[in-house]
Amino acid sequence: MHHQLEDKLQQLVQREESIVNENANKDANVFNTLRDLTAGTVAKHIGLEMLPEHVRKAHLNGDIHFHDLDYHPYMPMTNCCLIDIEGMLKHGFQIGNAVVEPPKSIQTAAAQISQIIANVASSQYGGCSVDRIDEVLSTYAQLNEEKHRIVANQFIAEARRDEYIKQNVEKDINDAIQSLEYEVNTLYTSNGQTPFVTFGFGLGTDQYSVLIQRAILNTRIKGLGRDGTTAIFPKLVFSLKEGVNLKPNDPNYNVKQLALQCSIKRMYPDVLNYKALSEMIGDFKVPMGCRSFLNAYEEHGEYINNGRFNMGVVTLNLPRIAIESKGDLDVFMNILDAKLDIIKDACLYRIERLKEVEIKNAPILYEHGAFGKKFKDNKEVEALFYNKRSTISIGYIGLYEVGTLLYHPQWEADDEAIDHVENILKHIHQYALNLSNEYNVQFSVYGTPSESLTDRFAKLDMERFGYIEHVTDKEYYTNSFHYDVRKKVSPFEKLDFEKRFAKYSTGGFIHYAEYPTLKHNPKALETVWDYAYDKIGYLGTNTPIDHCYECEFEGDFTPTEKGFKCPNCNNTNPDTTDVVKRTCGYLGNPLKRPMVNGRHKEISNRVKHMENK
């Protein structure tokens, strides 16, 4: 094992692509990222040794993938979370030696949120989310109003006071949101990346919540810096709800129109559909990070979402099971059960390791409120892992490849094949449900985003089984339950196909469709959003927004062997381009921060689901 560690460190020194490009959100040129990659290589080596032997072997040979080995189990760290921002701002918190009092203005509240995000992101390895940020910040905008009213009553003529207050509060809101956007994008966490944070918003109906929604969207539309480049973070997720903003007669329908403009220009926001999502997961909440969802959970008769988290993911290599079964569904199910038992052991080991955490390891999480509690004793922490308050995830990848191997490459149009493949996911879902009841832990089924895993599993299976058409030959496996990205279907057909699988993947999922430039046809995107409202819970928009600053081309850059180039002047310079692609659930800039080969191949193969008209 010592030689293996030396080999991995040498690959890092030589900037092996699979190591330095594993996470498209990390800039592998800067010192703190390189330091994190070095530490992570060592931690991964130690972590593998800590795993139960059969789990370690299954990971190494590619039957499963024990995610984030560069952090866990070497350290008892959690994955992603919904930060209890509302509680932390309301009651105050502490970071390091600084005891922070509740904010007295929206500007201070926004500044505190950025500091909380940076500290939380450095204390876990997954994404973090701020749910209903518009409603949270509205409370502090009201404090701004009170201050301006005092000034107005003293110095402004009575007839002009209301307008004076309105203008000043709106300016305060815009300044606070712009500062928050820049602060997130200029922060680096201890693991060498911009905080992977998601903002959920859109349901607030009071005047300041609506102004905050508009400020979030207008700030993103404007872009960053002199050139107005597209911000990768925070990921924006806009909530659609009938009676609030969905239909033309809803009071905040105009905010939906602004959200459409923003998605067309910047790809974000993605949208959460209140009706469908609530039916799927039991209540409504934003995902943690890019796609991880929590189950419905109550304390004292109230649904609790903020302060909850995911304990980690272990992913099944489903295409390999299909390869090994040689087309026999009964054999497939037998192998699947054996692999699920290994997954179970891996997940239970994660929990046991987490129970060894001490509150001093991550004070922001356990002592100062990010997880919704303020513990004083290490023994209290264990309560967070049980009673289905947090989740542990069974991931999967490559449902398209499974259907291809068991049936044929066009199986998405074969009802019998669809039913059988759906039953596979239903079986995994039932297995997770049984574990949840047996262990009093929420085992969730997770459609793995597989940013780098899409490459790893396909590469290992190519080495082991050779060239298999429509499977290993592509050099990637398809994300979760997604439709084959190479096939041209309408957005409506794609969503209709995928929705049957998402209901068995409620621990993590996202749908998206590929569009041409829609700047002059926002109604086309709205038609898809409206169609999806009562059918799927979570929808992303993929549309060409690349920009070349040398020739001013705007649109879709052309894929090359390793990256992308301007189709007008062949520019590939990351300093004079802004290339934005959906890496998986979140966006990335592949010229500035390259991705692994398999993900690049998958993005290059994507076809549009709608034509320009």
Backbone torsions as a table, in degrees:
resi	resn	phi	psi	omega
1	MET	NA	-30.4	179.2
2	HIS	-62.2	-40.5	178.9
3	HIS	-66.1	-35.1	178.5
4	GLN	-64.3	-39.1	177.3
5	LEU	-64.5	-43.9	177.8
6	GLU	-58.8	-41.6	179.9
7	ASP	-62.7	-44.1	-179.3
8	LYS	-64.6	-41.1	178.7
9	LEU	-65.8	-36.8	178.0
10	GLN	-66.8	-37.9	176.3
11	GLN	-63.0	-36.9	177.7
12	LEU	-65.5	-44.4	178.4
13	VAL	-59.8	-38.1	-179.8
14	GLN	-84.6	4.4	177.1
15	ARG	58.1	48.2	174.5
16	GLU	-58.0	129.0	-172.7
17	GLU	-55.1	-42.9	-175.5
18	SER	-65.6	-18.3	179.1
19	ILE	-95.7	-54.2	-173.6
20	VAL	-73.9	-22.4	-179.3
21	ASN	-107.2	16.7	-176.6
22	GLU	-61.6	-35.1	-179.3
23	ASN	-122.8	114.2	-175.6
24	ALA	-71.2	-4.8	177.0
25	ASN	-94.2	-0.1	-179.0
26	LYS	-108.2	128.6	176.6
27	ASP	-87.0	102.3	-173.5
28	ALA	-75.6	10.1	177.6
29	ASN	-96.9	-16.2	-173.2
30	VAL	-96.0	155.5	-173.2
31	PHE	-59.1	-46.2	-174.2
32	ASN	-67.5	-30.9	175.0
33	THR	-70.2	-44.9	179.2
34	LEU	-61.4	-38.0	177.7
35	ARG	-65.0	-42.8	179.0
36	ASP	-64.9	-40.1	178.6
37	LEU	-64.0	-38.7	178.3
38	THR	-65.8	-48.4	178.4
39	ALA	-62.3	-39.1	-179.9
40	GLY	-65.4	-35.2	177.8
41	THR	-63.5	-41.9	178.0
42	VAL	-69.0	-44.7	-179.6
43	ALA	-62.4	-37.2	178.7
44	LYS	-64.9	-40.4	177.9
45	HIS	-61.5	-46.9	179.7
46	ILE	-68.0	-42.1	-179.0
47	GLY	-60.4	-40.9	177.4
48	LEU	-59.8	-39.5	178.7
49	GLU	-66.5	-27.3	-178.9
50	MET	-78.5	-24.2	-176.2
51	LEU	-66.7	150.5	169.4
52	PRO	-53.7	143.5	-170.0
53	GLU	-57.1	-44.1	-177.1
54	HIS	-69.6	-28.5	175.8
55	VAL	-71.4	-44.2	179.0
56	ARG	-59.5	-45.6	-179.0
57	LYS	-63.7	-41.7	-179.7
58	ALA	-64.4	-36.6	177.2
59	HIS	-67.8	-48.5	-175.0
60	LEU	-64.3	-35.5	-178.3
61	ASN	-89.3	-2.3	172.5
62	GLY	90.5	14.1	173.2
63	ASP	-72.0	-36.0	177.9
64	ILE	-136.1	172.1	173.2
65	HIS	-133.4	117.0	176.2
66	PHE	-88.2	102.6	-170.0
67	HIS	-68.0	150.1	168.8
68	ASP	61.3	40.7	177.7
69	LEU	-63.5	-18.1	178.1
70	ASP	-73.6	-6.7	176.4
71	TYR	-123.7	-44.5	-174.0
72	HIS	-126.5	134.8	16.7
73	PRO	-93.9	2.2	179.5
74	TYR	-51.2	-42.5	172.8
75	MET	-118.9	141.1	-178.4
76	PRO	-78.3	67.8	-176.1
77	MET	-98.7	151.2	175.3
78	THR	-91.5	171.1	-175.4
79	ASN	-91.1	-94.7	-174.6
80	CYS	-119.6	164.3	-174.3
81	CYS	-154.6	162.7	164.9
82	LEU	-100.8	109.3	-177.2
83	ILE	-68.9	138.0	174.5
84	ASP	-81.3	66.9	-178.5
85	ILE	-62.2	-43.1	-177.9
86	GLU	-57.9	-46.0	-179.9
87	GLY	-67.8	-38.7	-178.7
88	MET	-66.8	-42.1	178.4
89	LEU	-68.2	-39.6	-176.2
90	LYS	-68.2	-40.2	-173.0
91	HIS	-104.5	-4.4	-176.0
92	GLY	82.9	164.2	-176.8
93	PHE	-156.7	-179.9	-179.8
94	GLN	-135.7	135.9	171.4
95	ILE	-127.2	118.1	-176.2
96	GLY	61.5	-127.3	179.4
97	ASN	-91.1	-2.0	-175.2
98	ALA	-93.1	117.3	172.1
99	VAL	-90.5	117.5	-171.0
100	VAL	-103.0	125.2	179.4
101	GLU	-82.8	158.7	176.7
102	PRO	-55.7	140.7	-177.5
103	PRO	-70.4	153.7	-179.9
104	LYS	-111.5	7.8	178.5
105	SER	-157.5	163.6	179.8
106	ILE	-69.2	-32.2	178.2
107	GLN	-63.5	-44.3	179.3
108	THR	-68.3	-39.2	177.7
109	ALA	-59.3	-43.8	179.3
110	ALA	-64.2	-41.1	178.5
111	ALA	-64.1	-41.0	179.2
112	GLN	-65.8	-38.6	178.3
113	ILE	-59.3	-43.1	-179.8
114	SER	-62.8	-38.4	178.8
115	GLN	-68.9	-39.5	176.5
116	ILE	-61.9	-46.0	-179.8
117	ILE	-57.2	-47.9	-178.2
118	ALA	-61.1	-41.3	-178.0
119	ASN	-71.9	-41.8	177.4
120	VAL	-63.2	-45.5	-178.5
121	ALA	-62.0	-27.1	178.8
122	SER	-85.0	-8.2	-176.3
123	SER	-106.9	-0.5	176.9
124	GLN	-142.9	176.9	-177.8
125	TYR	-111.9	-7.0	-179.8
126	GLY	-105.1	-168.7	-178.8
127	GLY	-79.6	163.0	175.8
128	CYS	-132.3	153.1	-176.7
129	SER	-132.0	149.6	171.8
130	VAL	-113.9	109.9	-176.8
131	ASP	-86.3	141.3	176.8
132	ARG	51.8	49.0	-176.5
133	ILE	-63.9	-28.1	177.7
134	ASP	-63.6	-42.7	-179.6
135	GLU	-72.3	-35.0	177.2
136	VAL	-62.8	-48.6	-176.0
137	LEU	-75.1	-21.5	179.2
138	SER	-57.6	-36.9	179.1
139	THR	-57.5	-38.6	-175.9
140	TYR	-84.0	-25.6	172.0
141	ALA	-64.6	-32.6	177.1
142	GLN	-65.0	-32.3	175.4
143	LEU	-66.8	-37.4	174.6
144	ASN	-61.0	-41.6	179.2
145	GLU	-59.0	-43.6	-178.8
146	GLU	-62.0	-40.5	178.6
147	LYS	-64.3	-45.7	-179.5
148	HIS	-67.5	-30.1	178.7
149	ARG	-67.1	-37.7	177.4
150	ILE	-60.9	-45.3	178.9
151	VAL	-64.5	-44.5	-178.1
152	ALA	-60.7	-42.9	-179.0
153	ASN	-64.0	-26.0	-178.7
154	GLN	-88.2	-36.8	-166.6
155	PHE	-125.3	-10.2	-174.2
156	ILE	-111.9	137.8	177.7
157	ALA	-57.8	143.4	-172.9
158	GLU	-55.2	-39.1	-176.6
159	ALA	-66.9	-22.7	-177.2
160	ARG	-104.6	-0.4	-172.4
161	ARG	-64.3	-48.0	-177.0
162	ASP	-60.7	-42.2	179.4
163	GLU	-66.2	-40.4	177.0
164	TYR	-58.5	-46.7	-179.0
165	ILE	-64.4	-45.2	-178.9
166	LYS	-59.7	-47.1	-178.2
167	GLN	-63.2	-41.3	-177.2
168	ASN	-72.6	-39.2	177.5
169	VAL	-66.4	-41.4	179.1
170	GLU	-62.6	-39.9	176.5
171	LYS	-64.1	-42.2	177.9
172	ASP	-59.1	-43.4	179.6
173	ILE	-62.6	-48.7	-178.8
174	ASN	-61.8	-42.0	179.3
175	ASP	-64.8	-41.2	-178.7
176	ALA	-64.8	-43.6	-178.0
177	ILE	-69.8	-40.4	177.1
178	GLN	-63.2	-42.2	178.1
179	SER	-62.4	-41.3	179.7
180	LEU	-63.2	-41.6	178.2
181	GLU	-60.9	-44.6	-179.2
182	TYR	-71.4	-38.5	-179.9
183	GLU	-63.2	-43.4	178.2
184	VAL	-60.9	-41.1	-175.2
185	ASN	-81.7	-8.0	176.1
186	THR	-109.3	-1.3	177.4
187	LEU	-82.6	145.1	167.6
188	TYR	-122.9	129.0	176.6
189	THR	-80.2	175.5	-178.7
190	SER	-66.8	-17.8	178.8
191	ASN	-98.1	18.4	167.5
192	GLY	80.3	28.8	179.1
193	GLN	-143.9	159.2	169.9
194	THR	-62.1	138.0	-179.1
195	PRO	-54.8	127.9	178.2
196	PHE	-81.7	90.6	-172.8
197	VAL	-125.5	144.9	178.8
198	THR	-120.1	135.7	174.0
199	PHE	-107.8	123.4	172.8
200	GLY	-100.3	137.4	-177.5
201	PHE	-161.6	168.5	173.3
202	GLY	125.5	-16.3	-176.4
203	LEU	-92.9	-15.6	179.7
204	GLY	-65.1	137.6	-177.0
205	THR	-118.0	-9.0	176.5
206	ASP	-71.9	164.1	-171.4
207	GLN	-60.1	-37.7	-176.1
208	TYR	-79.3	-33.0	173.1
209	SER	-59.6	-42.1	-179.9
210	VAL	-66.2	-42.6	177.4
211	LEU	-62.9	-37.1	178.4
212	ILE	-67.5	-41.9	175.8
213	GLN	-56.3	-47.1	-178.5
214	ARG	-65.6	-37.8	179.2
215	ALA	-65.7	-40.7	178.0
216	ILE	-59.9	-46.3	-177.9
217	LEU	-70.1	-44.4	-179.8
218	ASN	-65.5	-36.8	177.5
219	THR	-63.6	-43.0	178.7
220	ARG	-67.1	-40.9	179.2
221	ILE	-59.8	-41.2	-178.5
222	LYS	-62.8	-36.8	179.8
223	GLY	87.3	178.7	-175.4
224	LEU	-100.9	136.5	169.8
225	GLY	71.2	-170.1	-176.6
226	ARG	-61.6	-37.8	-176.9
227	ASP	-87.3	-7.7	179.9
228	GLY	65.6	44.1	-179.3
229	THR	-70.3	158.4	-177.5
230	THR	-76.8	126.6	176.0
231	ALA	-74.1	132.0	177.1
232	ILE	-81.7	-37.6	178.4
233	PHE	-129.0	155.7	-4.9
234	PRO	-69.1	147.0	169.8
235	LYS	-65.3	132.6	-178.9
236	LEU	-104.5	132.0	178.8
237	VAL	-128.9	113.4	-175.1
238	PHE	-98.8	130.3	-177.2
239	SER	-92.1	129.3	176.4
240	LEU	-105.3	132.0	-179.9
241	LYS	-146.6	129.7	176.8
242	GLU	-63.3	134.9	-176.1
243	GLY	93.9	-12.5	178.2
244	VAL	-114.2	-54.2	-173.1
245	ASN	-150.6	1.5	-172.0
246	LEU	-76.4	-44.3	-170.9
247	LYS	-111.6	159.5	-175.6
248	PRO	-55.0	-28.6	-179.9
249	ASN	-91.1	2.3	176.5
250	ASP	-76.9	147.2	-172.7
251	PRO	-61.9	-31.1	-177.2
252	ASN	-109.8	27.2	178.9
253	TYR	-59.5	-32.7	180.0
254	ASN	-65.3	-27.9	176.5
255	VAL	-70.6	-37.9	174.5
256	LYS	-58.3	-41.1	179.1
257	GLN	-62.0	-38.8	177.0
258	LEU	-68.0	-37.4	177.2
259	ALA	-63.5	-37.5	176.0
260	LEU	-62.1	-46.0	178.0
261	GLN	-59.3	-41.1	-177.8
262	CYS	-67.0	-44.0	178.9
263	SER	-62.2	-38.4	-179.6
264	ILE	-67.8	-36.3	-177.7
265	LYS	-87.7	-32.2	-172.1
266	ARG	-126.6	2.2	-176.5
267	MET	71.1	-31.8	170.3
268	TYR	-96.1	151.6	9.4
269	PRO	-84.4	150.8	159.8
270	ASP	-74.3	168.4	-177.5
271	VAL	-123.9	141.6	170.1
272	LEU	-105.7	129.7	-179.9
273	ASN	-97.9	113.6	-169.8
274	TYR	-56.9	-46.4	-175.2
275	LYS	-65.4	-54.6	-175.5
276	ALA	-66.5	-41.7	-177.6
277	LEU	-66.5	-42.1	179.5
278	SER	-61.3	-38.8	178.3
279	GLU	-68.2	-33.6	-177.4
280	MET	-74.3	-45.6	-170.8
281	ILE	-113.3	4.1	172.6
282	GLY	96.7	-27.0	172.0
283	ASP	-158.8	-178.3	-171.9
284	PHE	-107.1	133.8	177.7
285	LYS	-162.6	160.0	176.9
286	VAL	-78.8	153.2	174.6
287	PRO	-69.9	157.1	172.1
288	MET	-85.7	119.8	-175.5
289	GLY	69.3	-130.1	-172.6
290	CYS	-91.2	-29.6	-173.9
291	ARG	-156.2	-2.6	-174.5
292	SER	-80.0	122.1	-178.0
293	PHE	-110.4	146.7	175.1
294	LEU	-93.0	150.6	172.8
295	ASN	-73.7	166.6	173.2
296	ALA	-69.8	136.9	-175.8
297	TYR	-148.3	135.3	-177.1
298	GLU	-120.6	144.6	169.0
299	GLU	-130.8	125.3	178.3
300	HIS	55.2	38.7	175.5
301	GLY	80.4	5.3	179.7
302	GLU	-120.2	141.4	174.4
303	TYR	-68.2	132.7	178.2
304	ILE	-117.5	125.7	177.0
305	ASN	-121.5	-51.7	-178.9
306	ASN	-64.7	141.2	-178.7
307	GLY	89.8	5.5	179.8
308	ARG	-105.6	165.5	-170.5
309	PHE	-156.2	170.9	174.1
310	ASN	-106.9	139.7	-175.8
311	MET	-90.9	-5.6	177.0
312	GLY	136.8	169.2	-174.7
313	VAL	-130.5	140.7	168.1
314	VAL	-128.9	127.7	-169.4
315	THR	-111.5	138.4	175.7
316	LEU	-83.2	139.4	170.4
317	ASN	-89.9	84.4	-177.3
318	LEU	-64.2	-40.5	178.8
319	PRO	-58.3	-36.2	179.5
320	ARG	-62.9	-40.8	178.5
321	ILE	-60.6	-40.5	178.7
322	ALA	-66.1	-38.7	177.3
323	ILE	-62.8	-47.2	-176.3
324	GLU	-68.3	-27.0	-178.9
325	SER	-79.8	-12.7	176.9
326	LYS	53.7	40.4	175.0
327	GLY	86.3	-2.6	-178.9
328	ASP	-92.6	112.9	-175.8
329	LEU	-65.1	-36.4	178.9
330	ASP	-64.7	-42.2	177.2
331	VAL	-63.8	-41.2	177.9
332	PHE	-55.3	-48.9	-176.3
333	MET	-65.4	-35.3	177.5
334	ASN	-65.6	-44.6	177.9
335	ILE	-65.2	-41.1	179.5
336	LEU	-57.1	-45.4	-179.6
337	ASP	-61.8	-40.1	178.9
338	ALA	-64.5	-41.7	179.9
339	LYS	-70.1	-36.2	177.5
340	LEU	-62.6	-34.6	177.6
341	ASP	-65.8	-34.9	175.3
342	ILE	-68.2	-42.6	176.7
343	ILE	-57.6	-44.3	178.9
344	LYS	-56.7	-48.1	-179.5
345	ASP	-62.4	-38.8	179.0
346	ALA	-64.2	-43.0	179.9
347	CYS	-66.1	-42.5	179.0
348	LEU	-64.0	-35.7	176.6
349	TYR	-65.1	-39.7	176.8
350	ARG	-55.7	-46.4	-177.5
351	ILE	-64.0	-44.4	179.6
352	GLU	-60.6	-39.2	178.6
353	ARG	-67.3	-40.0	179.4
354	LEU	-62.9	-30.3	-179.6
355	LYS	-67.0	-11.0	178.0
356	GLU	-89.6	-0.5	-178.8
357	VAL	-66.4	148.3	172.4
358	GLU	-112.9	143.6	-174.6
359	ILE	-59.4	-26.1	179.3
360	LYS	-72.1	-15.1	177.8
361	ASN	-67.6	-33.2	-178.5
362	ALA	-146.2	73.4	-175.8
363	PRO	-56.0	-37.7	-177.9
364	ILE	-60.8	-32.7	-178.1
365	LEU	-81.5	-48.4	-168.2
366	TYR	-100.0	-25.9	-177.3
367	GLU	-105.6	-31.4	-168.0
368	HIS	-116.3	17.1	162.1
369	GLY	105.0	-8.0	-177.5
370	ALA	-61.4	-33.2	177.0
371	PHE	-93.6	17.3	174.3
372	GLY	79.7	2.6	179.7
373	LYS	-133.4	160.1	174.8
374	LYS	-128.7	86.0	-174.6
375	PHE	-79.1	151.3	175.8
376	LYS	-114.6	-16.5	-174.7
377	ASP	-130.3	138.8	-179.1
378	ASN	-58.4	-32.8	-176.2
379	LYS	-67.2	-21.2	-178.8
380	GLU	-72.3	-24.9	-171.7
381	VAL	-63.5	-33.8	-175.1
382	GLU	-55.9	-28.2	-179.6
383	ALA	-60.7	-24.4	-179.9
384	LEU	-70.1	-23.2	-173.3
385	PHE	-89.1	-17.7	-173.6
386	TYR	-115.0	-177.1	-177.9
387	ASN	60.9	21.2	175.7
388	LYS	64.4	27.3	177.3
389	ARG	-76.3	-38.7	175.9
390	SER	-115.0	173.3	-178.0
391	THR	-120.7	154.5	169.1
392	ILE	-128.2	134.8	-163.9
393	SER	-114.9	134.0	170.1
394	ILE	-96.1	107.9	-178.2
395	GLY	-91.7	162.7	174.9
396	TYR	-149.6	157.8	-179.7
397	ILE	-143.1	148.3	167.1
398	GLY	82.9	40.1	178.0
399	LEU	-65.5	-33.2	176.8
400	TYR	-60.4	-45.6	-178.5
401	GLU	-65.0	-33.4	177.0
402	VAL	-61.9	-48.2	178.6
403	GLY	-61.1	-37.6	178.9
404	THR	-64.7	-43.3	-177.7
405	LEU	-72.8	-37.4	-179.0
406	LEU	-81.5	-26.2	-175.8
407	TYR	-129.5	-89.6	-178.9
408	HIS	-163.3	164.5	-174.2
409	PRO	-64.2	-18.6	-179.9
410	GLN	-103.2	28.8	-172.3
411	TRP	-64.8	-18.2	179.7
412	GLU	-63.3	-15.4	178.1
413	ALA	-106.2	10.7	-176.7
414	ASP	-112.0	107.1	-174.8
415	ASP	-59.2	-40.6	-179.6
416	GLU	-64.5	-44.1	178.6
417	ALA	-63.7	-42.5	179.7
418	ILE	-58.7	-45.8	-179.1
419	ASP	-60.2	-42.9	-178.4
420	HIS	-68.6	-40.7	178.3
421	VAL	-67.4	-38.9	176.4
422	GLU	-60.4	-38.4	179.6
423	ASN	-64.4	-29.4	176.2
424	ILE	-63.7	-46.6	179.9
425	LEU	-69.0	-35.8	176.4
426	LYS	-61.8	-37.7	178.6
427	HIS	-64.4	-43.2	178.3
428	ILE	-64.2	-41.7	179.2
429	HIS	-60.4	-43.9	179.7
430	GLN	-67.1	-37.6	176.8
431	TYR	-60.0	-45.0	178.7
432	ALA	-64.0	-40.2	179.1
433	LEU	-62.8	-41.6	178.4
434	ASN	-63.0	-41.8	178.1
435	LEU	-63.8	-40.4	-179.6
436	SER	-58.4	-44.0	-179.1
437	ASN	-72.4	-33.7	-178.5
438	GLU	-72.3	-39.9	-172.6
439	TYR	-106.3	-1.9	-178.2
440	ASN	58.8	34.5	177.4
441	VAL	-128.7	140.2	-179.2
442	GLN	-81.0	97.0	171.2
443	PHE	-81.6	120.7	-178.5
444	SER	-115.3	151.7	177.2
445	VAL	-95.7	129.2	-165.2
446	TYR	-126.0	118.6	174.2
447	GLY	-76.5	95.7	-168.7
448	THR	-60.0	130.2	177.3
449	PRO	-66.7	-28.5	170.0
450	SER	50.5	50.2	179.6
451	GLU	-55.1	-50.5	177.6
452	SER	-105.1	-21.1	-178.9
453	LEU	-65.7	-30.8	176.3
454	THR	-55.4	-33.4	178.5
455	ASP	-80.7	-45.9	-173.9
456	ARG	-62.1	-51.8	-177.8
457	PHE	-62.8	-44.3	-178.9
458	ALA	-63.5	-39.7	179.9
459	LYS	-66.1	-45.3	179.3
460	LEU	-62.5	-39.8	-178.6
461	ASP	-74.2	-30.1	173.2
462	MET	-63.7	-43.6	179.4
463	GLU	-64.2	-35.5	-174.0
464	ARG	-88.3	-39.2	-173.0
465	PHE	-115.0	-8.6	178.2
466	GLY	82.2	-165.3	-175.5
467	TYR	-73.1	120.2	174.6
468	ILE	-127.2	118.2	-175.5
469	GLU	-60.5	136.4	-179.5
470	HIS	68.7	7.0	-179.3
471	VAL	-126.8	-85.4	-178.5
472	THR	-80.7	-22.8	-176.9
473	ASP	-64.4	-23.5	-178.5
474	LYS	-74.1	-20.4	-178.2
475	GLU	73.9	15.7	174.5
476	TYR	-155.4	158.5	169.0
477	TYR	-108.6	148.5	-174.6
478	THR	-73.5	138.9	177.8
479	ASN	-57.2	131.4	167.6
480	SER	40.3	-122.5	-176.6
481	PHE	-101.7	15.5	-171.6
482	HIS	-66.3	148.2	173.0
483	TYR	-59.9	145.4	177.1
484	ASP	-51.3	120.0	-173.2
485	VAL	-66.3	-15.0	-177.1
486	ARG	-84.8	-10.5	-173.2
487	LYS	-96.5	136.8	-179.3
488	LYS	-91.9	107.8	173.3
489	VAL	-132.6	168.7	178.0
490	SER	-77.7	159.0	175.0
491	PRO	-55.9	-35.1	-177.2
492	PHE	-69.1	-41.7	176.9
493	GLU	-65.6	-39.9	-180.0
494	LYS	-62.9	-47.6	-178.0
495	LEU	-68.0	-38.7	177.6
496	ASP	-62.0	-38.3	178.6
497	PHE	-68.3	-45.3	-171.7
498	GLU	-76.9	-25.1	-171.4
499	LYS	-62.9	-28.9	-178.5
500	ARG	-68.8	-25.8	-179.4
501	PHE	-87.8	-31.3	-176.4
502	ALA	-61.7	-33.0	-176.7
503	LYS	-66.9	-16.2	175.5
504	TYR	-101.7	8.5	-175.8
505	SER	-130.2	42.9	-170.1
506	THR	-75.2	-6.8	174.7
507	GLY	-78.4	-13.5	179.4
508	GLY	177.9	123.6	-179.4
509	PHE	-165.5	158.6	168.4
510	ILE	-158.8	146.5	172.0
511	HIS	-112.1	154.2	170.3
512	TYR	-152.9	162.4	173.6
513	ALA	-130.0	153.1	179.9
514	GLU	-98.6	127.6	-176.8
515	TYR	-122.7	157.6	166.4
516	PRO	-76.9	-176.2	174.4
517	THR	-61.5	128.7	-175.0
518	LEU	-116.8	18.7	-175.8
519	LYS	-57.4	-32.3	-177.9
520	HIS	-104.0	10.9	-179.2
521	ASN	-145.5	55.9	-179.7
522	PRO	-62.2	-23.7	179.7
523	LYS	-62.6	-30.6	179.5
524	ALA	-63.5	-43.1	178.6
525	LEU	-68.1	-40.2	179.1
526	GLU	-61.9	-35.3	178.5
527	THR	-60.9	-41.1	178.3
528	VAL	-68.3	-44.8	178.4
529	TRP	-57.0	-46.7	-178.0
530	ASP	-65.7	-39.3	178.6
531	TYR	-62.5	-37.1	-175.6
532	ALA	-78.3	-16.6	-166.1
533	TYR	-51.2	-48.6	-177.0
534	ASP	-102.4	15.0	-177.1
535	LYS	-114.9	-42.1	-178.8
536	ILE	-130.9	155.7	-173.1
537	GLY	-87.8	-27.1	-164.9
538	TYR	-150.1	119.8	-171.3
539	LEU	-134.6	130.9	176.3
540	GLY	-107.5	160.3	-179.5
541	THR	-116.7	121.8	174.5
542	ASN	-111.5	113.8	-177.2
543	THR	-144.7	150.9	-175.8
544	PRO	-68.4	118.9	177.6
545	ILE	-132.2	17.8	-179.8
546	ASP	-67.2	150.5	-177.1
547	HIS	-140.6	132.7	174.6
548	CYS	-106.5	123.3	-178.0
549	TYR	-88.7	-1.9	176.1
550	GLU	-88.7	-38.7	-179.6
551	CYS	-119.6	-2.3	179.0
552	GLU	67.5	22.3	172.5
553	PHE	-66.4	140.1	172.8
554	GLU	-128.9	131.8	-179.8
555	GLY	151.8	-137.5	-174.6
556	ASP	-105.5	115.3	174.9
557	PHE	-69.2	154.2	-177.7
558	THR	-87.5	130.8	176.9
559	PRO	-65.7	140.7	170.5
560	THR	-114.5	-173.5	-178.3
561	GLU	-60.7	-38.1	-175.3
562	LYS	-119.7	-10.4	-175.3
563	GLY	-159.6	-135.5	-178.1
564	PHE	-143.6	152.7	179.0
565	LYS	-135.9	152.8	175.6
566	CYS	-65.2	126.3	-178.6
567	PRO	-72.1	-12.2	-177.9
568	ASN	-91.7	-42.8	-176.3
569	CYS	-128.3	6.7	178.4
570	ASN	64.6	20.5	179.6
571	ASN	-67.1	130.4	175.4
572	THR	-125.1	11.4	-176.9
573	ASN	-74.9	117.1	-178.5
574	PRO	-63.3	-20.8	-179.5
575	ASP	-81.1	-16.7	-179.5
576	THR	-122.6	24.1	175.8
577	THR	-137.8	161.1	171.0
578	ASP	-134.6	94.7	-176.6
579	VAL	-106.6	119.8	-176.2
580	VAL	-125.4	123.0	178.1
581	LYS	-129.9	151.2	174.2
582	ARG	-77.8	110.9	-178.8
583	THR	-68.3	-50.5	172.5
584	CYS	-152.5	-97.5	174.1
585	GLY	-84.3	-19.6	-179.1
586	TYR	-120.6	170.6	-177.3
587	LEU	-90.2	158.5	174.8
588	GLY	-144.2	162.6	175.6
589	ASN	-115.1	91.4	-168.4
590	PRO	-68.1	-19.2	175.9
591	LEU	-77.9	-35.9	178.3
592	LYS	-80.8	-39.1	-178.6
593	ARG	-132.5	89.8	-173.6
594	PRO	-60.9	158.6	179.4
595	MET	-114.1	169.9	-178.4
596	VAL	-69.0	162.7	-173.7
597	ASN	-57.5	-47.3	-176.5
598	GLY	-60.9	-41.4	178.6
599	ARG	-67.2	-38.6	177.3
600	HIS	-62.0	-42.0	178.4
601	LYS	-61.9	-42.5	-178.6
602	GLU	-63.7	-45.7	179.0
603	ILE	-62.2	-40.1	-179.3
604	SER	-65.2	-27.1	-177.4
605	ASN	-86.4	-9.0	-175.9
606	ARG	-66.0	135.5	177.1
607	VAL	-111.8	158.0	-179.1
608	LYS	-76.4	142.5	179.1
609	HIS	-99.0	6.5	-179.8
610	MET	-152.2	146.7	178.7
611	GLU	-101.8	150.9	170.8
612	ASN	-71.2	135.9	178.9
613	LYS	-129.6	NA	NA
